[in-house]
Amino acid sequence: MADVRIEHTYNCSEDTFWNKLFFDDAYNQSLFKDALAFPVYEKLKQDETEAEIRRSINVVPKLGPMPGPLKAVIGEGLGYREDGTFDKKTRRYSIVITPNKLAEKVTIKGTLYTKPQGDKCVRVFDCTVVAKIFGVGGMLEKRVIGDMEESYKKGAEFSNKWIADKGL
């Protein structure tokens, strides 16, 4: 099991982050397809009530070179479904990520939230990755976290440019 906290500052308020970025279709298409170069990004569904927003997305990230033992276990075309629930009152987005391969052996869960910082906000993602695969589980956990940290960093850079360009 591996835990990680990923934090980045966004040049906008918490309201702007949640209401004009995080759930915005044009922003997400551009983030995943252009900035992160994911071959696949599709919103499967999004439902909203007074209390929450539930969203499911399907993605296939761009993967770099993998160590031989991981490549042997994972193969090509690793993707995942992200199911999230945003609690409007607490402003916390609970996420369960289900890989399209080894779903019974890999568990990824987390909570994404923001903290105010003057006229900006800090996006925090607390995540736990568990890979129960003999011999390569720890290696896979580290790889998932490393890829996640890199994607979130690129995402924050892209987002701050988007915020500036759109005048948000």
N, C-alpha and C positions, 0 to 999 in steps of 0.2 A: 504494500500500500504506500502511496506517495501523496502528500498534500502540497498544495501550492497556493500562494496568494499573489495575484497579479494586479498591480495598481498603475493607473495612468491618469494624468490630468487632462481634462477636456476644457477648452476655452469657451464654455457656455454654462448656463445654470442647469440645475438638476431638471427643472421643468422642460427646458429645451432638449436636454439629452433624451429624456423619456418620450416626450411628445412630438419632437420634430426630427429625431434621429433614429433611435432604437427600433421603433415600429414602422418607420417610413419605408415604403416599398422601393422608391427610386434610390434612396440612400443605400439600402441593403443590396440591391442589384449591383450598384456601382462598387460598393465595398467588396463584396465577395467575388464578382466577376473581373473587375478591373484592378483594384488595389491588391487583392490577395491572389488573383489569377486562379481561382478555383474553377476547374472544368465544369462542375455542376453546382448550381444553387437554385433551389426552388422552394417557394413557400407552399407547403401542403395545405395548411389551414390556419386561420386566425379567427378566434371567437372572442367577443368582448361582452362583459356584463358590467353592472355598476361597480362590482367589487374587484374584478380581475380581467386580465387578458391572457388567453391561452393560445400559444402558437406552436406549430410544428414546421420544421424546415428539414430539407434533405440536401446534403452537400457531399461533394467529393473534393477533398483538398488536393492541392498540388503537393506531391511528396518529393523530397530530395532523395539522394542516395541513401540506401539503408544497409546496415550491416547484414552480412550473409545469413546469420541465424534468424534474424527478424524477417528478412525477405522470404526465407523458406516457410515460415509460419504464416505470414500475412499474405504474401503474394502481391498481385497487382490490383488496382482499383479499390483501394480502401476508402470507404465513405462512412457517413453516419447520419442518423436522424436525431435532431435535437428537439426535444419536447420541453417547453417551458411554460411556466405560469407566473405572471406578474401580479403581485398583490398591490393594488393601487394605494391602499392605506399605508403599508410599510415601505413601499417602493423597493421591493425585493423581487428579483426574478429567479425562481428556482428552476434548475435545469437538470434534465436527465438526458445523457447522450448514449445512444444505442448504436454501436458499430454495425456495419453490414456484414462483417465477418467476426467470428469468435464472440458473438454477443453473449453467450452463456459463460464466457470466461473473463470478459473485460467489462468493468463497471466504471462509469464516469459520471459523477454527480457534482453539482456546484450551486453556488448562489452568487448572483451578480447584483450589486447595489451601488449607489452613489453617496458621496459625502460632500456637503458644500465646502467650498474653499474660496471665500470672497465672492467675486463675480464668476468664478469658475466652479468646477466640481471634479472630484476624484472618482473615477470608476474603479470599483474593487471587484475582483472575481476570486472567490474562495472555492477551491476545487479539490476533490479527492479522486484519484485514479487507482483502480485495483485491477491487476492483470494476473489471473491465476493460471499461468502457463509454465509448466516445469521447465527450468533452465533459462527461459528468456523473459519471464514475467517482469522482473525488475528492470531489465533493459528496455522493454516495451513501455513501462510506466515512465521512465526517464525520457524516452523519445517523445511520447505523447505530450508530456509537460513542456519539453523543449520546443516542440512545434507550436504548442498553444501559446507559449510566451512570445515567440517570434510573430505569430499571427496577430496577437493582441497588440503588440508594439506597432506593427505595420498598420493595424486598424486604427489605433489612436492617432498616428501621424496623418493618415488619410482623413480621419474624422475632423481633426483640427483644421485641415485645409478646406474641407467641405463646409465647415462652420464659417470660416473666413470668406470663402467664395460666395456663400449664400447669404451672408450678413445675418447669421443667426445669433 
